[in-house]
Structures are given as structure tokens and as C-alpha cells.
């Protein structure tokens, strides 16, 4: 449950990168539109902001989707183990009347 909770949390954080990118590029557009003598500082700030939002998005999306996938595979493996355990606990006569492939 903890892995799935962390995965969902990181997926929500990942979803925050879309508005973050829009805000970052809006600020860049506003900074470029204003006349200034120090364009190099404006571009450095814009580049750092864009890079930090991109790195944040990559890390949170990677962790979110990775943890949700890991939790889903563990849940599926648990279901498979329970099913196999239930099938193996059947009496031998149960398998006599089952067609091939019917149980699986």
C-alpha cells in the first residue's frame, strides 16, 4: 500500500509540471518582451527555470509511473499466487472432469 501511495503522490506531483512549464515560459516571454540591457542574465534565469522544471518533471514522472507499475505487478503476482494455491488445494477428482486449459 505504501508503494502505491508514494506512486500516486509522485504522479500528482508529475501532473504539476504542465502548469509549471506554462508559467515558466510565460515568465520567459514577459522577460524577453521587456527592454533590458542585461539580456544575458534574463536568458540565464529562463534557462535555469526551464531546466529545473524539466528535471523536476522527469524525476516525479519516473518515480510515479515506476512505483505504480511496481505496486501493480506485486498485486497481480499476489493474485496469481492465491489462485495457484486455490487450484492446488483441490481434490484430485476435480481435475478428472476438467477439460484441458479450462482451469487456467
SERO-4910 file (N, C-alpha, C, O; in steps of 0.05 Angstrom, whole numbers):
BEGIN
 pado doro    nc1    nc2    nc3   cac1   cac2   cac3    cc1    cc2    cc3    oc1    oc2    oc3
  Unk    A     17    -24      0      0      0      0     18     25      0     11     45    -12
  Unk    A     40     23     14     58     46     16     70     53    -12     72     77    -19
  Unk    A     77     32    -27     89     37    -54     68     51    -72     75     69    -86
  Unk    A     43     41    -71     22     53    -88     16     81    -79     12     99    -96
  Unk    A     16     86    -53     11    113    -43     33    133    -52     28    155    -61
  Unk    A     58    124    -50     80    140    -60     78    145    -90     84    167   -100
  Unk    A     71    124   -105     68    126   -134     46    146   -141     50    163   -159
  Unk    A     24    145   -128      2    165   -133     11    193   -126      5    212   -140
  Unk    A     25    196   -104     35    222    -96     54    234   -117     52    257   -125
  Unk    A     73    217   -127     91    227   -148     77    232   -174     85    249   -189
  Unk    A     56    217   -180     40    222   -205     26    249   -203     24    264   -222
  Unk    A     16    255   -179      3    282   -175     24    304   -178     19    325   -190
  Unk    A     48    299   -167     70    319   -170     78    321   -199     85    343   -208
  Unk    A     77    299   -213     84    299   -242     64    316   -257     71    330   -276
  Unk    A     39    314   -250     18    330   -263     22    360   -259     11    376   -275
  Unk    A     36    368   -239     40    396   -234     61    408   -252     64    432   -253
  Unk    A     75    391   -268     95    403   -286     83    417   -310     95    435   -320
  Unk    A     60    408   -319     47    421   -342     41    451   -336     49    468   -351
  Unk    A     27    457   -314     24    486   -308     50    499   -302     54    523   -307
  Unk    A     69    485   -290     95    496   -284    110    504   -309    123    526   -310
  Unk    A    108    488   -330    121    495   -355    108    519   -368    121    537   -378
  Unk    A     81    520   -366     67    544   -377     75    569   -363     79    590   -375
  Unk    A     77    568   -336     85    591   -321    113    599   -327    119    623   -330
  Unk    A    131    580   -330    159    585   -336    162    599   -363    176    619   -365
  Unk    A    148    588   -383    151    600   -410    136    627   -411    144    644   -427
  Unk    A    115    630   -395    102    657   -394    121    678   -382    122    700   -392
  Unk    A    136    670   -361    155    688   -349    178    695   -369    187    717   -370
  Unk    A    186    675   -384    208    679   -403    198    698   -425    213    717   -433
  Unk    A    174    695   -434    163    712   -455    160    741   -444    167    760   -459
  Unk    A    151    744   -420    149    771   -408    177    784   -405    180    807   -410
  Unk    A    196    768   -396    223    779   -392    236    787   -419    250    807   -420
  Unk    A    231    771   -440    242    778   -466    229    803   -478    241    818   -491
  Unk    A    203    806   -472    188    828   -484    196    855   -472    193    876   -485
  Unk    A    205    855   -447    213    880   -434    241    888   -444    259    871   -445
  Unk    A    244    913   -451    271    921   -459    290    922   -435    284    934   -414
  Unk    A    312    910   -439    332    909   -418    360    909   -430    364    900   -452
  Unk    A    379    918   -414    407    918   -423    421    891   -416    441    885   -427
  Unk    A    410    877   -397    422    853   -387    407    828   -397    396    813   -381
  Unk    A    407    824   -423    393    801   -435    406    775   -427    392    754   -425
  Unk    A    432    775   -423    446    750   -415    436    739   -388    432    715   -385
  Unk    A    431    757   -369    421    749   -343    392    739   -345    384    719   -332
  Unk    A    376    752   -362    349    743   -367    348    716   -379    332    699   -370
  Unk    A    365    710   -398    365    684   -411    376    663   -393    367    640   -393
  Unk    A    396    669   -376    406    650   -357    384    642   -337    381    618   -331
  Unk    A    369    662   -327    347    656   -309    326    639   -322    315    620   -310
  Unk    A    320    645   -347    299    630   -362    309    601   -366    293    582   -364
  Unk    A    334    598   -373    345    571   -378    345    555   -352    337    531   -353
  Unk    A    353    567   -330    353    552   -305    325    545   -296    321    523   -286
  Unk    A    306    562   -300    278    557   -293    267    534   -310    254    516   -299
  Unk    A    272    535   -336    262    514   -354    276    487   -348    263    467   -347
  Unk    A    302    488   -343    316    463   -337    307    451   -310    304    427   -308
  Unk    A    302    468   -290    294    457   -264    266    446   -266    260    425   -253
  Unk    A    248    458   -280    221    447   -284    222    421   -299    208    402   -293
  Unk    A    240    419   -319    242    395   -335    254    372   -318    244    349   -320
  Unk    A    274    377   -302    286    357   -285    265    348   -264    263    324   -258
  Unk    A    251    367   -253    230    360   -233    209    342   -246    201    322   -234
  Unk    A    201    349   -270    181    333   -284    191    305   -290    176    286   -286
  Unk    A    216    303   -299    227    276   -305    228    259   -280    219    236   -281
  Unk    A    238    270   -259    242    254   -234    215    245   -223    211    222   -216
  Unk    A    196    264   -222    170    257   -210    154    238   -228    141    219   -218
  Unk    A    155    241   -254    141    222   -272    154    195   -271    140    175   -271
  Unk    A    180    194   -271    194    168   -270    187    153   -244    181    130   -245
  Unk    A    189    167   -221    182    155   -196    153    147   -194    146    126   -185
  Unk    A    135    165   -203    107    159   -202     98    135   -218     85    117   -208
  Unk    A    106    135   -244     98    113   -261    113     87   -253    102     65   -255
  Unk    A    138     90   -245    153     66   -237    142     53   -212    139     29   -210
  Unk    A    135     69   -192    124     58   -167     96     47   -171     90     26   -159
  Unk    A     80     60   -187     53     49   -192     55     23   -207     40      4   -202
  Unk    A     73     21   -226     77     -4   -241     87    -26   -223     79    -49   -225
  Unk    A    106    -19   -205    116    -39   -186     95    -49   -168     93    -73   -163
  Unk    A     78    -31   -158     56    -39   -140     36    -56   -155     26    -76   -144
  Unk    A     30    -49   -179     11    -65   -195     21    -93   -201      6   -112   -199
  Unk    A     47    -95   -207     58   -122   -212     59   -139   -186     54   -163   -188
  Unk    A     64   -126   -164     63   -141   -139     35   -151   -132     31   -173   -122
  Unk    A     15   -133   -137    -13   -141   -132    -21   -164   -151    -33   -183   -142
  Unk    A    -13   -162   -176    -20   -183   -195     -6   -210   -188    -19   -231   -190
  Unk    A     19   -209   -179     32   -233   -171     19   -245   -146     19   -270   -143
  Unk    A      9   -228   -128     -5   -238   -105    -30   -253   -113    -37   -274   -102
  Unk    A    -45   -242   -133    -70   -255   -142    -63   -282   -155    -77   -301   -152
  Unk    A    -41   -282   -171    -33   -307   -184    -26   -328   -164    -33   -352   -167
  Unk    A    -11   -320   -143     -3   -339   -122    -28   -350   -107    -29   -374   -101
  Unk    A    -47   -333   -101    -71   -342    -88    -87   -361   -106    -98   -381    -96
  Unk    A    -89   -355   -131   -103   -372   -150    -90   -399   -152   -103   -420   -151
  Unk    A    -64   -400   -155    -49   -425   -157    -52   -441   -132    -55   -465   -133
  Unk    A    -51   -428   -109    -55   -442    -83    -83   -454    -82    -86   -476    -72
  Unk    A   -103   -439    -91   -130   -450    -90   -134   -473   -109   -148   -492   -103
  Unk    A   -121   -472   -133   -123   -494   -152   -109   -519   -141   -119   -541   -144
  Unk    A    -86   -515   -129    -70   -538   -119    -83   -551    -95    -77   -574    -88
  Unk    A   -100   -536    -81   -114   -548    -58   -139   -565    -65   -151   -577    -48
  Unk    A   -146   -565    -91   -169   -580   -100   -163   -610    -97   -140   -619    -98
  Unk    A   -184   -625    -95   -182   -654    -94   -175   -665   -122   -180   -651   -142
  Unk    A   -162   -688   -123   -153   -699   -149   -177   -704   -167   -173   -703   -192
  Unk    A   -200   -711   -157   -223   -716   -173   -233   -691   -188   -246   -693   -209
  Unk    A   -227   -668   -178   -234   -643   -191   -222   -641   -218   -235   -630   -237
  Unk    A   -198   -650   -222   -183   -647   -247   -192   -669   -267   -186   -666   -291
  Unk    A   -205   -690   -258   -214   -711   -277   -235   -702   -296   -237   -711   -319
  Unk    A   -252   -683   -287   -275   -674   -304   -269   -648   -318   -287   -637   -332
  Unk    A   -247   -636   -314   -240   -611   -327   -227   -615   -354   -210   -633   -357
  Unk    A   -235   -600   -373   -223   -601   -400   -195   -588   -399   -189   -572   -381
  Unk    A   -177   -596   -418   -150   -583   -418   -152   -553   -422   -166   -543   -440
  Unk    A   -139   -538   -406   -138   -509   -408   -162   -495   -394   -163   -471   -394
  Unk    A   -181   -510   -384   -204   -499   -371   -198   -487   -345   -211   -467   -337
  Unk    A   -180   -498   -330   -174   -488   -303   -157   -463   -304   -160   -445   -287
  Unk    A   -139   -462   -323   -122   -438   -324   -137   -416   -337   -126   -394   -340
***
